[in-house]
């Protein structure tokens, strides 16, 4: 029995919708990373980008468990001297919950070309409406 190696031209990409309302942010991000990577398919190959497109809706209604909402901090550096910036997740979830979800999903993908290309197939929306209805996405239950 031989192992099949999927080629990029043979991969069919589906569209899935994940609803984050009332669910932990990390659980939704982990499931999105799983789908973006293509690990839910029987033809998964680690060195081939065989993942699907993911639409995450209701990011503003995602929850952080425990004291993470008040204690967790996102830090980044601007590159300038003294340019360390930080924002608490309490403020980040109020102002820009899409960014919080993108950061969570991006941290769960590999730091390679495959990971960067997988992140391009992620669409994140604060509310329940999305503008990708033409792609006929399926609701992914988890």
Backbone torsions as a table, in degrees:
resi	resn	phi	psi	omega
1	UNK	NA	131.0	-177.0
2	UNK	-103.4	155.4	178.9
3	UNK	-88.8	133.3	178.9
4	UNK	-86.8	136.6	176.4
5	UNK	-109.5	109.5	-179.4
6	UNK	-69.9	139.2	176.9
7	UNK	-100.2	157.2	-176.1
8	UNK	-60.0	-37.0	-178.9
9	UNK	-70.6	-23.9	-177.1
10	UNK	-88.0	-9.5	-174.7
11	UNK	-80.2	126.5	174.1
12	UNK	-103.6	125.4	-175.7
13	UNK	-101.0	126.0	176.3
14	UNK	-97.4	168.8	177.3
15	UNK	-115.5	131.8	179.8
16	UNK	-125.8	146.8	176.5
17	UNK	-112.9	127.2	174.6
18	UNK	-111.6	131.2	177.9
19	UNK	-100.0	119.2	-176.1
20	UNK	-93.9	3.9	-175.4
21	UNK	-65.4	119.2	176.6
22	UNK	77.1	2.6	-179.2
23	UNK	-104.4	151.6	177.2
24	UNK	-62.1	138.9	-177.2
25	UNK	-58.5	-40.8	-178.7
26	UNK	-68.3	-35.4	179.2
27	UNK	-67.2	-42.1	178.7
28	UNK	-66.5	-42.1	180.0
29	UNK	-64.6	-39.3	179.2
30	UNK	-65.2	-41.3	179.3
31	UNK	-68.4	-37.9	177.7
32	UNK	-65.1	-42.0	178.5
33	UNK	-64.5	-36.7	177.9
34	UNK	-61.2	-45.0	-179.3
35	UNK	-72.5	-42.4	-179.8
36	UNK	-60.9	-34.5	-179.2
37	UNK	-78.2	-24.6	179.4
38	UNK	92.4	16.2	-176.5
39	UNK	-72.9	-12.5	179.0
40	UNK	-82.9	-7.2	-178.1
41	UNK	-94.0	145.9	176.3
42	UNK	-69.6	-18.2	-179.7
43	UNK	-95.4	23.5	-178.7
44	UNK	-64.1	134.0	175.2
45	UNK	-133.5	127.9	-173.6
46	UNK	-62.4	-30.4	-175.8
47	UNK	-95.5	5.6	178.5
48	UNK	-121.1	135.9	178.4
49	UNK	-80.5	95.6	-174.5
50	UNK	-118.4	23.0	-177.1
51	UNK	-81.7	175.6	-178.1
52	UNK	-111.0	174.5	176.8
53	UNK	-85.7	143.8	-179.5
54	UNK	-129.7	133.6	173.8
55	UNK	-115.8	121.8	177.7
56	UNK	-107.8	121.9	179.0
57	UNK	-110.7	163.4	179.0
58	UNK	59.1	42.1	178.3
59	UNK	-66.3	-28.9	178.7
60	UNK	-66.6	-19.0	-179.3
61	UNK	-100.8	4.3	175.7
62	UNK	-70.5	150.0	-176.4
63	UNK	-114.8	153.1	171.3
64	UNK	-111.3	127.2	-175.2
65	UNK	-82.9	161.0	178.7
66	UNK	66.4	-142.9	179.6
67	UNK	-99.0	16.2	-176.6
68	UNK	-61.6	-33.1	-178.2
69	UNK	-59.8	-34.4	-178.1
70	UNK	-100.2	-28.9	-174.7
71	UNK	-97.6	-26.9	-177.0
72	UNK	-75.1	137.1	-176.2
73	UNK	-132.0	135.8	174.1
74	UNK	-97.6	122.7	-178.8
75	UNK	-117.6	144.3	173.6
76	UNK	-149.3	161.5	-178.4
77	UNK	-117.9	136.1	-177.6
78	UNK	-79.1	-18.9	-176.7
79	UNK	102.1	-11.8	177.6
80	UNK	-94.1	162.0	179.1
81	UNK	-64.6	130.5	-178.5
82	UNK	70.1	23.7	-174.4
83	UNK	-95.9	27.0	177.4
84	UNK	-77.5	119.2	-179.7
85	UNK	-112.1	154.0	176.4
86	UNK	-150.9	152.4	176.9
87	UNK	-144.8	137.4	179.3
88	UNK	-78.8	154.0	-178.8
89	UNK	-68.8	-21.6	175.0
90	UNK	-60.5	-47.8	179.9
91	UNK	-74.0	-38.5	-178.7
92	UNK	-64.9	-39.5	-180.0
93	UNK	-71.3	-28.0	176.6
94	UNK	-75.9	-45.3	-173.2
95	UNK	-85.3	-43.7	-172.3
96	UNK	-146.5	73.2	-178.9
97	UNK	-67.2	-21.8	177.6
98	UNK	-64.2	-39.5	179.7
99	UNK	-66.5	-39.5	178.4
100	UNK	-61.3	-40.8	179.2
101	UNK	-70.0	-40.0	178.6
102	UNK	-63.6	-40.8	178.4
103	UNK	-63.9	-40.0	-179.1
104	UNK	-67.3	-45.2	-179.9
105	UNK	-68.3	-42.4	-179.5
106	UNK	-62.6	-32.6	177.5
107	UNK	-72.3	-17.3	-179.7
108	UNK	-96.5	-4.2	177.4
109	UNK	-98.1	156.1	-179.5
110	UNK	-68.6	152.3	-180.0
111	UNK	-87.7	58.2	-179.7
112	UNK	-132.9	-177.5	177.4
113	UNK	-62.7	-38.4	179.4
114	UNK	-63.5	-40.8	178.7
115	UNK	-66.0	-41.5	179.3
116	UNK	-67.3	-39.1	177.7
117	UNK	-70.2	-32.3	177.8
118	UNK	-66.6	-38.2	-178.7
119	UNK	-67.4	-23.7	177.6
120	UNK	-70.3	-19.0	179.6
121	UNK	-91.3	10.5	179.5
122	UNK	-101.5	129.5	173.9
123	UNK	-119.4	130.8	-175.2
124	UNK	-124.2	133.3	-179.1
125	UNK	-131.5	141.8	-178.5
126	UNK	-72.0	-39.9	-177.2
127	UNK	-101.3	-165.7	-177.0
128	UNK	-85.7	-14.8	-178.1
129	UNK	-92.4	144.0	173.2
130	UNK	-139.0	157.9	-176.1
131	UNK	-106.8	35.2	177.6
132	UNK	-117.9	33.7	-179.1
133	UNK	-69.5	-26.0	-178.8
134	UNK	-65.9	-23.1	-180.0
135	UNK	-83.4	-2.8	179.6
136	UNK	52.7	62.4	-178.7
137	UNK	-72.5	148.5	176.3
138	UNK	-95.6	144.6	176.1
139	UNK	-77.1	125.5	-179.4
140	UNK	-98.4	115.6	-179.8
141	UNK	-92.9	133.6	175.1
142	UNK	-145.4	NA	NA
